[in-house]
Amino acid sequence: MPNNLFVHIPAQQLKRRLNFLLSRRLQPEVACQEVNLGKLDFGLMRACAAELAEQGLATTLHAPFNGFEPGSAKSRLRTKAQLLCQRSLQLAEALGAKRIVFHPGLAQGSTPSQHAEWLRNSREFWPDYADQARQQQTVLCLENIFESTSEPLFELLQGLDPEAFGHCFDIGHWNMFKKESLIDWLNTMTPYLRHLHLHDNQGELDEHLPIGQGQVNFAELFAWLKSSGLEPTMTLEAHRLDDLERSLAGVALHLEK
């Protein structure tokens, strides 16, 4: 497998899955969706990352997103987001992670005024972390969730340090909410595209199906990547082991073409 490919592993399972990762030479994206960072053993995370690094394997990090609202109009929610962001950067340092995926916190169905307020607050929030990201040689990647077009994230990233910030394109989320073609989205976000989340669905639910088991046109994605010359890091977001095996086989077929 290419050295820019990662696989979804919940943080609380990293130690248990370590031998599997090492034996298969798979690199984890350590996912913290269901983890309280205040209770996570950072020493254990550091030790696991060190074992992986000894074998030439890297890590990425998916930061917590529950309650993470960096663009909120409420100061208490922005304060909570600041704490989560700081703690996520500390965990990334322990892991040696070169990518940290964050959700942008733009609510589904936001009105134009809510969008403008989110953009204004987000532009004030994120620059505080640019220096630390550069020092750690990591990139904070903002992932599309409910966005139907690339415009909100493009507007935000235009005002941020391109060395410290980038875009995580989640093709499964795009497939659920899209009002913009895959190629148009990718072409727009080319200057910021640093990471991909790969999983499939039927266009209605966030099913996290294996590659090729839903409606997503992965052939179009990989053809665009080949023609663009870009090599972003990418994570297979399969949530079950048998789905991961199917996704590994699916991505291998596309990479061979």
C-alpha positions in Angstrom: 0.0 0.0 0.0 1.2 3.6 -0.7 2.8 5.5 2.1 0.1 8.2 1.9 -2.7 5.7 2.8 -4.2 5.5 6.4 -6.9 3.5 8.0 -9.5 4.5 10.6 -8.7 3.2 14.1 -10.5 4.4 17.2 -8.1 5.8 19.7 -9.3 3.5 22.4 -8.4 0.5 20.1 -5.0 1.6 19.0 -3.0 -0.6 21.4 -5.2 -3.6 20.7 -4.9 -3.2 17.0 -1.2 -2.4 17.0 0.0 -5.9 16.0 -2.6 -6.0 13.2 -1.3 -2.6 11.9 2.3 -3.7 12.1 1.8 -7.1 10.5 -0.1 -5.5 7.6 2.0 -2.4 7.4 -1.0 -0.2 7.8 -0.9 3.3 9.1 -3.7 4.5 11.5 -5.8 7.6 11.5 -6.4 7.7 15.3 -10.0 8.7 15.6 -11.3 10.5 18.8 -15.0 10.7 18.0 -16.0 8.6 21.0 -13.1 9.5 23.3 -12.8 12.0 26.2 -9.3 13.4 25.6 -9.0 14.2 29.2 -9.1 10.5 30.0 -7.0 9.3 27.1 -3.6 7.9 28.0 -1.3 10.1 25.9 1.8 8.1 27.1 0.3 5.0 25.7 -0.6 6.8 22.4 3.0 8.0 22.2 4.4 4.5 22.8 2.2 3.0 20.1 3.2 5.7 17.6 6.9 5.0 18.5 6.4 1.3 17.6 4.8 2.3 14.3 7.5 4.8 13.5 10.2 2.2 14.1 8.7 0.3 11.2 8.5 3.4 9.0 4.7 3.8 9.6 3.1 7.2 10.3 -0.1 8.4 11.9 -2.8 11.0 11.3 -5.4 12.2 13.9 -9.1 12.8 13.7 -9.9 15.3 16.4 -13.1 15.1 18.5 -16.1 16.9 17.0 -18.9 16.6 19.5 -19.4 20.0 21.0 -16.7 21.5 18.7 -18.0 24.8 17.4 -15.2 27.1 16.5 -17.5 29.4 14.6 -20.2 29.7 17.2 -21.6 33.0 18.2 -21.5 31.8 21.9 -18.3 32.6 23.7 -18.6 29.6 26.0 -18.8 27.2 22.9 -15.8 28.9 21.4 -13.9 28.5 24.7 -14.8 24.8 24.7 -13.6 24.5 21.1 -10.3 26.2 22.1 -9.7 23.6 24.8 -10.5 20.7 22.4 -8.2 22.2 19.7 -5.3 22.7 22.2 -5.7 19.1 23.5 -5.9 17.7 20.0 -2.6 19.4 19.1 -1.1 17.9 22.2 -2.2 14.5 21.2 -1.0 15.0 17.6 2.4 15.9 19.1 2.4 12.7 21.1 1.5 10.7 18.0 3.8 12.6 15.6 0.7 13.1 13.4 1.2 15.1 10.2 -2.5 15.7 9.7 -5.2 16.6 12.2 -8.8 16.5 10.8 -11.3 18.9 12.3 -14.9 19.4 11.6 -15.7 23.1 10.7 -18.8 23.4 12.9 -21.1 24.9 10.2 -24.6 23.7 11.0 -26.7 22.0 8.4 -29.2 24.3 6.8 -27.5 27.5 8.0 -29.0 30.7 6.8 -26.9 33.3 4.9 -26.6 35.4 8.1 -25.6 32.3 10.2 -23.1 31.4 7.5 -21.6 34.9 7.6 -21.3 34.8 11.4 -19.7 31.3 11.3 -17.2 32.6 8.8 -16.3 35.7 10.8 -15.9 33.8 14.0 -13.9 31.0 12.3 -11.5 33.4 10.8 -10.8 34.8 14.3 -10.5 31.3 15.8 -8.1 29.3 13.6 -5.1 31.7 13.2 -4.3 31.2 16.9 -3.1 27.7 16.1 -1.0 28.4 13.0 2.3 28.8 14.8 1.9 25.6 16.8 0.9 23.6 13.7 4.0 24.8 11.9 6.2 24.0 14.8 4.8 20.5 15.0 5.0 20.2 11.2 1.4 19.2 11.0 -1.5 20.5 8.9 -5.0 21.2 10.4 -7.4 19.9 7.8 -11.0 21.2 7.7 -13.4 18.5 6.6 -16.6 19.0 4.7 -19.6 17.7 6.7 -23.0 19.2 5.6 -21.6 21.6 3.1 -23.4 21.2 -0.3 -20.7 23.2 -2.2 -17.1 24.0 -1.6 -17.7 27.7 -1.1 -17.8 27.9 2.7 -14.5 26.0 3.2 -12.9 27.8 0.3 -13.9 31.2 1.8 -12.4 30.2 5.2 -9.2 28.7 3.9 -8.5 31.7 1.7 -7.9 33.7 4.8 -5.7 31.1 6.6 -2.0 30.2 6.5 -1.7 27.5 3.7 1.3 26.0 5.4 -0.7 25.3 8.6 -4.2 24.7 7.2 -5.8 22.6 4.4 -8.9 20.8 3.3 -9.9 17.2 4.1 -12.3 16.2 1.4 -14.8 13.6 2.6 -16.2 12.0 -0.5 -19.0 10.2 1.4 -20.2 13.4 2.9 -20.0 15.1 -0.4 -22.2 12.3 -1.9 -24.9 12.9 0.6 -25.2 16.7 0.4 -23.7 17.6 -3.0 -25.0 20.5 -5.1 -21.6 20.7 -6.9 -20.0 18.1 -9.1 -17.1 16.1 -7.8 -14.7 17.6 -10.4 -15.8 21.2 -9.7 -15.3 20.7 -6.0 -11.9 19.2 -6.4 -10.8 21.9 -8.9 -11.9 24.6 -6.6 -10.2 23.2 -3.6 -7.0 22.1 -5.4 -4.8 24.8 -3.6 -5.9 23.5 -0.2 -6.4 19.7 -0.8 -4.2 17.9 1.7 -6.2 14.9 2.9 -9.1 12.6 1.8 -11.6 10.5 3.7 -12.8 7.6 1.6 -15.9 5.6 2.2 -19.1 4.8 0.3 -22.9 5.2 0.7 -26.1 5.3 -1.3 -26.5 9.0 -1.1 -28.8 9.3 1.9 -27.2 8.0 5.0 -23.6 8.2 6.3 -23.2 4.4 6.0 -19.4 4.2 5.7 -19.7 1.3 3.2 -16.6 -0.2 1.7 -15.3 1.4 -1.5 -17.4 0.2 -4.4 -20.4 -0.8 -2.4 -22.4 2.4 -2.8 -23.0 5.1 -5.4 -19.7 7.1 -5.1 -17.7 7.3 -8.4 -14.3 6.5 -7.1 -13.0 5.9 -10.6 -13.6 9.6 -11.3 -11.8 10.6 -8.1 -8.7 8.6 -8.8 -8.6 9.6 -12.5 -8.7 13.3 -11.3 -5.9 12.7 -8.8 -3.8 11.1 -11.5 -4.3 13.9 -13.9 -3.8 16.6 -11.3 -0.5 15.2 -10.1 -1.7 15.7 -6.5 -0.9 13.1 -3.8 -2.9 14.0 -0.7 -2.8 11.7 2.2 -6.0 9.6 2.4 -7.8 7.5 5.0 -10.1 4.6 4.5 -12.9 5.3 6.9 -14.2 1.7 7.3 -15.6 1.1 10.7 -15.5 -2.7 10.6 -12.6 -5.0 9.9 -14.3 -6.9 7.1 -15.3 -3.5 5.5 -11.7 -2.4 5.8 -10.5 -5.5 3.9 -13.0 -4.7 1.1 -11.9 -1.1 1.0 -8.2 -2.0 0.9 -9.0 -4.3 -2.1 -11.1 -1.6 -3.8 -8.5 1.2 -3.4 -5.7 -1.2 -4.6 -7.7 -1.7 -7.9 -8.0 2.0 -8.5 -4.4 2.7 -7.7 -3.2 0.0 -10.1 -5.0 1.7 -13.1 
